[in-house]
Amino acid sequence: PQKIFIITFCSQESVCLCVVTEAQTKFIKTKAAAMTEALDSVDDQYIGCEVQMLDKVLGKGGLLQKELDADHDYLEAWNNGRTCRRLIPGAREEHSVALAVFTSDFNFYDKFNDAVSTLGRTVEIYKSKFPYKSLHFLLTDALRILNKTQCYQGSSGTHQNLSLTAVNSVVRLGAYHWGSPFMERFCQTEYKVTSCLAVDVKDYSCFRDIDVVIPPYESFTVTAVDTINDGEKEVITLMSTEKRRKKLQCAYLQRYVCENCY
């Protein structure tokens, strides 16, 4: 079987991720852009409302069942995730399935992360248009349960040309990113990332090539932007600020939204 390394999606506000197979190694040229703080992303961390959200998601007639019933692709991805999930100690089975969905169903991953990157500008947009509140919560909560205080140094990347990114700018990835040693080989733009909020998922991922998941709310400083391979590839060095920037906070429960919360 083909070895799958990474995944790809592109949206107006956030960067792209890439999925690449062994047979697919040529870059697709794209218009130059710059990394931003990804202000349209769904960046809720559910701090202080984990128990209430778990009940809203998994309770009888809860968000998970409603959203699965409403979206055939989500239902199919969820059922597929059940077949490869590895149980996370101290978590509900649904946490493990959510992580399995994120690391196994590449077509649905595109759809999910595109929504994450674009449907979080306001509480109103999030509540009325974001169709994966259950998966977003379960994935975010799974990362919270697995999290250990340790910074990750490694690679992530995108097929997007981000050569306009400014050194010393503060940016976010704006979606859930994989960290993998194979990123640097295949993406037009490679991130050399130091992330202090990345979570080691090797023991629970459906594909062992995925080392960590980097959350959308982590803030980074761009410390270098370099061009290599005769201008064919950018290398952007990102250093974690060790801050969690968020706009949404327990938005489904209508707690609050703010523009510069850390």
C-alpha positions in Angstrom: 0.0 0.0 0.0 1.0 3.6 -0.6 2.6 5.4 2.4 0.6 8.5 3.3 2.5 11.3 4.9 0.4 14.4 5.2 -2.9 16.1 4.3 -4.0 19.2 2.4 -6.7 21.9 2.6 -6.7 25.6 1.7 -8.9 28.3 3.0 -9.0 32.1 2.7 -7.7 32.8 6.2 -5.5 29.9 7.3 -2.6 28.1 5.8 -2.9 24.8 3.9 -1.9 21.5 5.2 -0.6 18.8 2.8 -1.4 15.1 2.3 1.2 13.5 0.2 1.7 9.9 -0.9 5.0 8.4 -2.0 4.0 8.8 -5.7 3.0 12.5 -5.3 6.1 14.7 -4.7 5.8 17.7 -7.1 4.9 21.1 -5.7 1.8 22.9 -7.0 2.7 26.6 -7.5 0.3 28.9 -5.6 0.0 32.7 -5.3 2.3 34.2 -2.6 0.6 34.9 0.7 1.5 35.6 4.3 0.8 33.8 7.5 -1.6 35.6 9.8 -3.2 35.3 13.3 -6.0 33.3 11.7 -8.8 35.3 13.3 -11.6 33.4 11.6 -10.6 30.1 13.2 -12.7 28.2 15.7 -10.2 28.4 18.6 -12.3 27.6 21.7 -10.4 25.7 24.4 -13.4 25.1 26.6 -11.5 26.0 29.7 -13.7 25.7 32.8 -16.7 24.2 30.9 -15.3 20.8 30.0 -17.9 18.9 32.1 -20.8 20.9 30.8 -19.7 20.6 27.2 -19.2 16.8 27.6 -22.8 16.5 28.7 -24.0 18.7 25.8 -22.0 16.6 23.3 -22.6 13.1 24.6 -25.9 13.4 26.6 -29.1 11.9 25.2 -30.0 13.7 22.0 -26.7 15.6 22.3 -24.6 17.4 19.7 -22.6 14.3 18.6 -25.7 12.3 17.5 -27.4 15.3 15.9 -24.3 16.2 13.9 -23.7 12.6 12.9 -27.3 12.3 11.7 -27.0 15.6 9.7 -23.7 14.8 7.8 -23.2 11.5 6.0 -19.4 12.2 5.6 -19.1 12.8 9.4 -21.0 9.6 10.2 -18.9 7.5 7.8 -15.6 9.0 9.2 -16.8 8.4 12.8 -17.7 4.8 12.0 -14.3 4.3 10.3 -12.6 5.9 13.3 -14.1 3.3 15.6 -12.2 0.6 13.7 -8.7 2.0 14.4 -9.1 3.9 17.6 -6.7 3.3 20.5 -8.2 4.0 23.9 -6.8 7.1 25.8 -6.4 6.4 29.5 -8.8 8.5 31.6 -10.9 9.5 28.6 -14.2 8.5 27.2 -14.2 6.2 24.2 -15.5 9.1 22.1 -12.3 11.1 22.8 -10.3 8.2 21.3 -12.6 8.0 18.3 -12.4 11.7 17.7 -8.6 11.5 17.5 -8.8 8.5 15.3 -11.1 10.4 12.9 -8.6 13.2 12.8 -5.7 10.9 12.0 -7.3 8.5 9.6 -10.0 9.9 7.3 -8.2 12.2 5.0 -11.2 13.3 2.9 -13.2 14.2 6.0 -10.1 15.9 7.6 -10.1 18.4 4.7 -13.7 19.2 5.3 -13.4 19.5 9.1 -10.3 21.6 9.1 -11.6 24.0 6.4 -14.6 24.6 8.7 -12.3 25.1 11.7 -10.3 27.7 9.9 -13.2 29.8 8.6 -16.2 29.6 10.9 -15.1 31.0 14.2 -15.1 34.8 13.6 -18.0 35.3 15.9 -20.2 33.3 18.3 -23.1 33.7 15.9 -21.2 32.3 13.0 -19.8 29.5 15.2 -23.2 28.5 16.6 -25.2 28.8 13.4 -22.7 27.6 10.7 -20.0 25.4 12.3 -21.2 21.8 11.8 -18.6 20.0 13.8 -18.9 21.3 17.3 -18.9 17.8 18.8 -15.7 16.7 17.0 -14.0 20.0 17.8 -14.8 19.7 21.5 -13.8 16.0 21.7 -10.6 16.5 19.8 -9.6 19.5 21.9 -10.6 17.8 25.1 -8.6 14.7 24.1 -5.5 16.8 23.6 -6.1 18.4 27.0 -6.2 14.9 28.6 -3.1 13.8 26.8 -1.1 17.0 27.3 2.2 17.0 29.0 4.3 20.0 29.7 7.0 19.6 27.1 7.9 21.5 23.9 8.1 19.9 20.5 10.7 20.7 17.9 10.0 19.3 14.4 8.4 19.9 11.1 5.0 20.8 9.7 4.2 22.3 6.4 1.9 23.4 3.6 1.7 23.5 -0.2 0.9 27.2 0.0 3.5 29.8 -0.9 3.9 31.8 2.2 6.9 33.8 1.2 5.3 37.1 2.1 5.3 36.2 5.8 7.1 38.8 7.8 9.9 38.0 10.3 8.9 38.9 13.9 5.2 38.7 13.1 2.9 36.8 15.5 0.9 34.1 13.8 -1.3 31.1 14.4 -1.8 28.0 12.3 -5.6 28.4 12.6 -6.4 24.7 12.3 -5.2 21.4 13.8 -1.8 20.6 12.3 0.2 17.4 12.3 3.8 17.4 13.2 5.7 14.7 11.2 9.3 14.1 10.2 8.2 13.7 6.6 6.8 17.2 6.3 10.1 18.8 5.2 10.4 16.5 2.2 7.2 17.2 0.4 5.7 20.6 1.2 6.3 23.8 -0.7 6.6 25.7 2.6 8.1 23.9 5.5 7.6 25.0 9.1 10.5 24.4 11.5 8.3 24.5 14.6 9.0 24.8 18.2 5.5 24.2 19.8 4.9 24.1 23.5 1.2 23.2 23.1 1.7 20.3 20.7 0.5 17.0 22.0 2.2 13.6 21.4 -0.3 11.4 19.8 1.9 8.6 18.4 0.4 5.9 20.6 -3.2 6.9 19.7 -2.9 8.0 16.0 -4.2 5.7 13.3 -1.0 6.5 11.3 2.2 6.2 13.3 3.9 8.8 11.0 2.0 11.5 12.9 4.1 12.5 15.9 2.1 15.4 17.4 -1.0 17.5 16.9 -0.5 21.3 17.1 -3.7 23.1 18.1 -5.2 26.1 16.2 -5.0 28.5 19.2 -1.2 28.4 19.8 0.5 31.6 19.1 4.0 31.7 17.4 6.6 34.3 16.5 8.1 34.1 13.1 11.9 34.1 13.6 13.1 33.4 10.1 11.8 33.1 6.5 14.3 31.5 4.1 14.2 30.4 0.5 16.0 27.2 -0.6 16.3 24.9 -3.6 16.7 27.8 -6.1 13.6 29.6 -4.9 11.4 26.5 -5.1 10.8 26.2 -1.4 10.3 28.4 1.7 11.3 27.5 5.2 9.5 29.4 8.0 10.8 29.1 11.5 8.2 29.4 14.2 8.9 29.8 17.9 6.0 29.3 20.3 5.1 32.3 22.4 3.8 29.7 24.9 0.5 31.7 24.8 -3.0 30.4 23.9 -4.7 33.2 22.0 -8.5 32.7 21.7 -11.6 34.6 20.7 -14.1 32.0 21.6 -14.4 30.7 25.2 -17.2 28.2 25.9 -19.0 29.8 23.0 -21.7 27.0 22.7 -22.7 27.9 26.3 -22.5 31.6 25.3 -19.8 32.5 27.8 -18.0 35.2 25.9 -15.9 36.2 22.9 -13.0 38.7 22.8 -10.5 39.9 20.3 -7.3 39.7 22.4 -7.7 37.0 25.0 -4.7 34.9 26.1 
